Amino acid sequence: CNSCRSFDWAVVNNSQGVDDLANWPVETLYSLQQERAHMMTHIAETGIHPSGFLRGSEEHTAWKHSQRDRYEEAIAAERRFIRTRAALLASKTIREFEEAWFSWSSDYRGRVYPQQTLLSPQGPSVEKVLLRFSQGEHLSPEGETEVLAAIGVAFKGNRLSLADRAAWGKANLKELLDATAGGDPADVKMLSSQFGAKDPWDALQLLRAAERTFRRGQPWDVPLGIDASQSGTQLLGGLLRDYSTLVATNVLVGHLGPDKGPEDGYLHVQNAARFILDAKPDALLSVTSAGFVERLEKLDPVVRCWVARLMNHANARKAMKLTSMPMVYGSTHQGTAHGLDAWIRAQGIDLVAELGSWQAQQAVVNGLTTVLREAVRLTFPKAMTALGWLKRLAQLSLKQQLEAGVALPELRWTLSDGTVIAYHESELETKRIHTLQMGTVKVPVGAGLETDVAKTVAAFAPGFIHSLDGLLLRVALQGWSKPVITIHDSIKVLPGDIPALKGRIREGFIEVCSRNPLEGLAAQMGVSMEQLPLLEMGKADLEKVRLSRYMFH
């Protein structure tokens, strides 16, 4: 720090006790740890680390990364354990009451969050299953179908049609209820190992509620959720009227009709990635850049083989999701690579052991990242173009404000319901402090007085999309008076309310996207069409959104 204060210490009213306290440690004897001293001397003289590898070697680098991964996994497990214990302690307070309310707040984008840290409707599944609606309902035939479909999703995933989900739930309900009738704590593990539950806690909550309703005649009180199919991509496709994007994300019904079941945008990305690896350079040049084709041709054959192998892994859909979803919100190559690296390790694949070096492993991870990110661009080209357009809009708006002498430039836009959003990021101010034993450390002292242009630009596109997420929920739930939980692009209600909610979401989507918000956005930010031409609009008919069955499912 620029000015450090020094203090003079003095002992006032000294006593014999203080003198004794200072003298007692003097009488304590110590011995040197000879073995540790020899080890450190050996490291200093030979460069051989206790891991057995030469310090700085590929093997030593790989060992360090494996140790880091194990440490992070252990810390994550510890945090989950501590949070679960804390949530259970928090639940003791609520147990004293028949009903409880949660307070909610809104962030600058209009997204809402519960203000409670623990036992939250938006928390981990182990916390969410502790909560149920205070007001339940006796199931109608439609509500019963939704319950059976939810049980089907809990075990088979949401890629089945609605009819197939409900049929699976109906066919297996008795066996599942009998298996969990005893209320054994081991039921959670059993549902995963024997029945293949995707999330055993969610599955157990559904089955306990089904037992109360179907066997004891009690009202159903567990929230059932419907999720968007890649909400950010849905909204970008709607803004641009892009038919292919809207079909791939279930906003519009494809040519095979509504009975086909839901589309899976992540599998579209996987197909595009396969095309990239299989196509000849001339075919690739017709859909992608020469620079990408050149990078692809430089991939080592072994790396290319591993990329193909990982891309066709049984759980490859997760890799497609880890790539696609963050890209809509501005993730970098490095961020995507980090997620894919963790995904590879989660599949039990040790690339360092397979390939012999950490550098080879990194080459595979980077190769996979490069191919999958390009596959996302090929699958959703207009959405990716829109992200670039939004970034350029933010740059132009901030540049104009800086040139005009605005003291604190910001990005400001107004949504169709009148919500005004203003945003800027400031560089965190820090001070350097030089210490005797810890070296030089940086200490944050507050937000800066100037806009961090780069960070504000990077945050704009995801912030704008999230603001449309929040707008869609506000429009869809306007006047809604029944129990509801919102989790970003997921909504939970009672089973009988799901059909009405889906209709509201479809109508809300049409309203949010039909006014061409991008054109109004540029005007609000003072950027003319000459500076930034509007994006080309597709010909998708938003009125046909009303026919979609799987936009939220």
ZAMARGU-4260 file (C-alpha; in steps of 0.2 Angstrom, whole numbers, plus 5000, padded with zeros to 4 digits):
<rodrens>
0) 5000/5000/5000 | 5006/5018/4997 | 5006/5023/5015 | 5007/5010/5029 | 5005/5015/5047
5) 5017/5009/5060 | 5013/5006/5078 | 5024/5006/5094 | 5018/4993/5107 | 5021/4995/5125
10) 5016/4984/5140 | 5007/4994/5153 | 5006/4987/5171 | 5017/4972/5168 | 5014/4958/5179
15) 5024/4942/5184 | 5011/4932/5174 | 5016/4941/5158 | 5034/4938/5161 | 5031/4919/5164
20) 5021/4918/5148 | 5036/4925/5138 | 5048/4913/5147 | 5039/4897/5147 | 5041/4893/5128
25) 5060/4896/5130 | 5060/4879/5140 | 5052/4869/5126 | 5064/4858/5117 | 5063/4854/5098
30) 5071/4841/5087 | 5075/4842/5069 | 5065/4830/5057 | 5080/4822/5049 | 5070/4812/5036
35) 5061/4828/5030 | 5077/4838/5030 | 5085/4824/5019 | 5071/4824/5007 | 5071/4843/5005
40) 5090/4843/5002 | 5087/4829/4989 | 5074/4839/4980 | 5085/4855/4980 | 5100/4845/4973
45) 5092/4833/4961 | 5076/4842/4956 | 5066/4825/4959 | 5050/4828/4967 | 5042/4817/4981
50) 5030/4811/4967 | 5045/4802/4960 | 5045/4813/4944 | 5058/4826/4939 | 5052/4843/4943
55) 5046/4852/4927 | 5044/4836/4917 | 5028/4831/4908 | 5025/4817/4921 | 5027/4830/4935
60) 5015/4842/4926 | 5002/4828/4924 | 5004/4822/4942 | 5001/4840/4948 | 4986/4842/4938
65) 4979/4825/4944 | 4982/4831/4962 | 4973/4847/4958 | 4958/4838/4951 | 4957/4826/4966
70) 4959/4841/4978 | 4945/4850/4969 | 4934/4835/4969 | 4937/4832/4988 | 4933/4850/4991
75) 4917/4850/4981 | 4911/4834/4990 | 4915/4842/5007 | 4905/4857/5002 | 4890/4847/4997
80) 4891/4837/5014 | 4892/4853/5024 | 4878/4862/5014 | 4867/4846/5016 | 4870/4846/5035
85) 4866/4865/5036 | 4850/4863/5026 | 4844/4849/5038 | 4848/4860/5053 | 4838/4875/5044
90) 4824/4863/5041 | 4821/4861/5060 | 4815/4878/5061 | 4802/4876/5048 | 4796/4860/5056
95) 4788/4870/5070 | 4776/4877/5057 | 4763/4870/5046 | 4767/4883/5032 | 4782/4894/5027
100) 4785/4907/5014 | 4801/4911/5005 | 4806/4929/5001 | 4812/4933/4983 | 4822/4946/4975
105) 4826/4951/4957 | 4843/4955/4950 | 4847/4968/4937 | 4841/4957/4922 | 4824/4954/4930
110) 4828/4936/4935 | 4821/4931/4952 | 4830/4921/4966 | 4825/4916/4983 | 4834/4926/4996
115) 4837/4911/5008 | 4854/4903/5007 | 4849/4886/5013 | 4834/4875/5010 | 4830/4885/4994
120) 4817/4880/4980 | 4832/4884/4968 | 4845/4874/4978 | 4852/4856/4975 | 4840/4842/4973
125) 4843/4835/4991 | 4836/4852/4997 | 4822/4854/4985 | 4814/4837/4989 | 4812/4843/5007
130) 4799/4856/5001 | 4782/4853/4994 | 4767/4865/4991 | 4756/4868/5006 | 4741/4868/4995
135) 4739/4851/4985 | 4726/4846/4973 | 4716/4830/4969 | 4722/4824/4952 | 4711/4826/4937
140) 4714/4813/4923 | 4725/4826/4914 | 4735/4829/4931 | 4737/4810/4933 | 4745/4809/4916
145) 4757/4823/4920 | 4762/4814/4936 | 4765/4797/4927 | 4775/4807/4913 | 4785/4815/4927
150) 4789/4798/4934 | 4794/4792/4917 | 4806/4807/4915 | 4814/4803/4932 | 4819/4786/4926
155) 4820/4787/4906 | 4824/4806/4903 | 4814/4818/4893 | 4818/4813/4876 | 4803/4802/4875
160) 4786/4808/4869 | 4774/4814/4882 | 4763/4798/4878 | 4778/4786/4880 | 4784/4795/4896
165) 4766/4792/4904 | 4765/4775/4897 | 4782/4770/4905 | 4777/4778/4922 | 4760/4769/4922
170) 4768/4752/4917 | 4781/4753/4931 | 4772/4762/4945 | 4767/4747/4955 | 4784/4740/4955
175) 4792/4756/4960 | 4780/4759/4974 | 4782/4742/4981 | 4801/4744/4980 | 4800/4760/4991
180) 4786/4756/5002 | 4797/4753/5017 | 4804/4770/5018 | 4822/4763/5019 | 4835/4777/5018
185) 4844/4765/5006 | 4830/4768/4993 | 4839/4782/4986 | 4854/4772/4981 | 4843/4757/4975
190) 4833/4768/4964 | 4849/4773/4955 | 4857/4757/4954 | 4843/4745/4951 | 4830/4756/4942
195) 4842/4769/4933 | 4835/4785/4941 | 4842/4800/4933 | 4841/4810/4950 | 4837/4797/4964
200) 4831/4811/4976 | 4819/4818/4964 | 4813/4801/4959 | 4810/4796/4978 | 4800/4812/4981
205) 4789/4808/4966 | 4786/4790/4972 | 4782/4795/4990 | 4770/4808/4984 | 4762/4794/4972
210) 4760/4782/4986 | 4751/4796/4996 | 4740/4800/4982 | 4736/4783/4973 | 4736/4772/4988
215) 4730/4783/5002 | 4719/4795/4992 | 4728/4811/4998 | 4730/4827/4988 | 4745/4828/4977
220) 4757/4842/4984 | 4774/4840/4975 | 4779/4853/4962 | 4781/4846/4944 | 4793/4856/4933
225) 4793/4860/4914 | 4810/4866/4907 | 4814/4875/4891 | 4824/4867/4877 | 4839/4878/4877
230) 4830/4894/4882 | 4844/4906/4876 | 4844/4898/4859 | 4825/4898/4858 | 4824/4916/4861
235) 4838/4921/4848 | 4829/4910/4836 | 4813/4918/4839 | 4820/4936/4838 | 4828/4931/4821
240) 4813/4920/4815 | 4825/4906/4811 | 4815/4891/4807 | 4829/4878/4809 | 4834/4885/4826
245) 4816/4885/4832 | 4813/4867/4826 | 4829/4861/4834 | 4824/4868/4851 | 4806/4863/4850
250) 4798/4880/4848 | 4791/4875/4831 | 4785/4858/4826 | 4796/4850/4812 | 4790/4841/4796
255) 4787/4825/4805 | 4773/4832/4816 | 4770/4834/4834 | 4768/4815/4838 | 4787/4812/4834
260) 4792/4817/4852 | 4804/4831/4856 | 4819/4837/4846 | 4836/4837/4854 | 4846/4851/4849
265) 4862/4843/4858 | 4860/4828/4846 | 4860/4840/4831 | 4876/4847/4838 | 4883/4830/4839
270) 4878/4826/4821 | 4887/4842/4815 | 4902/4837/4824 | 4902/4820/4815 | 4900/4829/4799
275) 4915/4840/4803 | 4927/4825/4806 | 4920/4815/4791 | 4918/4828/4777 | 4931/4832/4765
280) 4940/4849/4765 | 4930/4856/4750 | 4914/4851/4758 | 4919/4860/4774 | 4924/4876/4766
285) 4906/4878/4759 | 4900/4879/4777 | 4914/4885/4788 | 4930/4896/4787 | 4947/4892/4779
290) 4955/4895/4795 | 4945/4882/4804 | 4948/4869/4790 | 4967/4873/4792 | 4967/4870/4810
295) 4957/4854/4808 | 4970/4847/4795 | 4984/4851/4808 | 4976/4839/4821 | 4988/4825/4825
300) 4980/4808/4819 | 4980/4801/4836 | 4972/4817/4843 | 4959/4816/4829 | 4955/4798/4833
305) 4952/4802/4851 | 4941/4817/4847 | 4930/4805/4836 | 4930/4792/4850 | 4925/4805/4864
310) 4912/4812/4852 | 4903/4796/4850 | 4904/4791/4868 | 4888/4784/4876 | 4887/4800/4887
315) 4892/4812/4873 | 4876/4821/4874 | 4882/4829/4890 | 4898/4835/4881 | 4887/4843/4868
320) 4877/4852/4882 | 4893/4858/4891 | 4898/4866/4874 | 4882/4873/4867 | 4873/4880/4883
325) 4888/4891/4889 | 4892/4897/4871 | 4875/4906/4870 | 4881/4916/4885 | 4898/4920/4879
330) 4909/4906/4885 | 4927/4906/4879 | 4937/4892/4871 | 4946/4890/4888 | 4930/4889/4898
335) 4923/4876/4886 | 4939/4866/4887 | 4939/4866/4906 | 4921/4859/4906 | 4925/4845/4893
340) 4941/4840/4903 | 4930/4838/4918 | 4917/4828/4908 | 4931/4816/4901 | 4937/4812/4919
345) 4920/4809/4925 | 4918/4796/4912 | 4933/4787/4920 | 4945/4790/4905 | 4963/4794/4910
350) 4970/4803/4894 | 4987/4805/4903 | 4988/4786/4906 | 4982/4782/4888 | 4993/4795/4879
355) 5008/4795/4890 | 5009/4814/4893 | 4999/4829/4900 | 5003/4839/4884 | 4995/4825/4873
360) 4980/4825/4884 | 4978/4844/4882 | 4979/4842/4863 | 4964/4830/4864 | 4954/4842/4875
365) 4958/4857/4864 | 4954/4847/4848 | 4938/4841/4855 | 4934/4859/4861 | 4938/4866/4843
370) 4927/4853/4834 | 4912/4855/4846 | 4912/4874/4846 | 4912/4874/4827 | 4898/4861/4827
375) 4887/4873/4838 | 4891/4887/4825 | 4885/4876/4811 | 4870/4870/4820 | 4864/4887/4826
380) 4872/4899/4814 | 4860/4913/4816 | 4860/4912/4834 | 4879/4913/4835 | 4878/4928/4822
385) 4866/4937/4834 | 4879/4935/4848 | 4892/4944/4838 | 4880/4957/4833 | 4875/4961/4851
390) 4894/4962/4856 | 4897/4974/4842 | 4881/4984/4848 | 4888/4986/4865 | 4905/4991/4859
395) 4898/5005/4848 | 4887/5011/4862 | 4901/5012/4875 | 4913/5020/4862 | 4900/5034/4858
400) 4897/5038/4876 | 4916/5039/4880 | 4919/5050/4865 | 4904/5061/4871 | 4913/5063/4888
405) 4900/5052/4898 | 4908/5050/4915 | 4902/5032/4918 | 4896/5024/4902 | 4883/5010/4904
410) 4872/4999/4893 | 4854/5003/4895 | 4839/4995/4887 | 4820/4995/4890 | 4809/4979/4888
415) 4792/4978/4881 | 4784/4978/4899 | 4793/4994/4903 | 4807/4987/4913 | 4822/4997/4912
420) 4839/4989/4913 | 4855/4998/4916 | 4872/4989/4917 | 4891/4993/4918 | 4905/4984/4926
425) 4919/4993/4935 | 4937/4986/4937 | 4940/4981/4955 | 4952/4992/4964 | 4966/4984/4974
430) 4981/4989/4984 | 4997/4980/4984 | 5003/4976/5002 | 5021/4970/5005 | 5023/4958/5019
435) 5038/4950/5027 | 5032/4932/5027 | 5019/4931/5013 | 5027/4941/5000 | 5016/4954/4990
440) 4997/4952/4991 | 4983/4961/4983 | 4969/4967/4993 | 4952/4973/4986 | 4947/4990/4992
445) 4931/4993/4982 | 4924/4996/4965 | 4932/5008/4953 | 4926/5024/4947 | 4928/5020/4928
450) 4918/5008/4917 | 4928/4992/4913 | 4923/4992/4894 | 4929/4975/4890 | 4920/4966/4905
455) 4904/4976/4901 | 4904/4971/4883 | 4907/4953/4887 | 4893/4953/4899 | 4880/4962/4888
460) 4874/4947/4877 | 4871/4935/4891 | 4863/4949/4901 | 4851/4954/4887 | 4846/4936/4884
465) 4843/4933/4903 | 4833/4949/4903 | 4822/4941/4890 | 4821/4925/4900 | 4814/4935/4915
470) 4802/4945/4903 | 4795/4929/4896 | 4791/4922/4914 | 4783/4939/4919 | 4772/4939/4904
475) 4768/4921/4905 | 4764/4922/4924 | 4755/4939/4924 | 4739/4936/4935 | 4744/4919/4940
480) 4737/4915/4957 | 4741/4897/4960 | 4757/4889/4968 | 4772/4891/4957 | 4791/4890/4958
485) 4803/4898/4945 | 4821/4892/4942 | 4827/4903/4928 | 4820/4894/4913 | 4811/4881/4923
490) 4794/4882/4931 | 4786/4871/4944 | 4767/4870/4947 | 4754/4857/4952 | 4751/4844/4939
495) 4734/4850/4934 | 4741/4867/4930 | 4754/4862/4918 | 4743/4862/4902 | 4737/4880/4906
500) 4755/4885/4910 | 4762/4878/4894 | 4749/4888/4884 | 4754/4904/4894 | 4772/4901/4889
505) 4768/4899/4871 | 4758/4915/4871 | 4772/4924/4881 | 4785/4919/4868 | 4775/4925/4854
510) 4773/4942/4863 | 4791/4944/4868 | 4798/4940/4851 | 4785/4947/4839 | 4790/4965/4842
515) 4808/4964/4834 | 4817/4969/4850 | 4834/4969/4841 | 4829/4984/4831 | 4822/4993/4845
520) 4838/4989/4856 | 4850/4997/4843 | 4839/5013/4843 | 4838/5014/4862 | 4857/5013/4863
525) 4860/5027/4850 | 4867/5016/4837 | 4860/5019/4819 | 4857/5006/4806 | 4871/5014/4796
530) 4883/5010/4810 | 4877/4992/4813 | 4865/4985/4800 | 4851/4974/4806 | 4852/4956/4805
535) 4843/4947/4791 | 4827/4940/4797 | 4821/4922/4793 | 4803/4918/4788 | 4797/4907/4802
540) 4779/4910/4807 | 4778/4914/4826 | 4760/4910/4826 | 4763/4892/4824 | 4772/4892/4841
545) 4755/4888/4848 | 4756/4871/4840 | 4772/4866/4850 | 4770/4852/4863 | 4788/4852/4869
550) 4794/4870/4870 | 4794/4868/4889 | 4793/4850/4893
</rodrens>
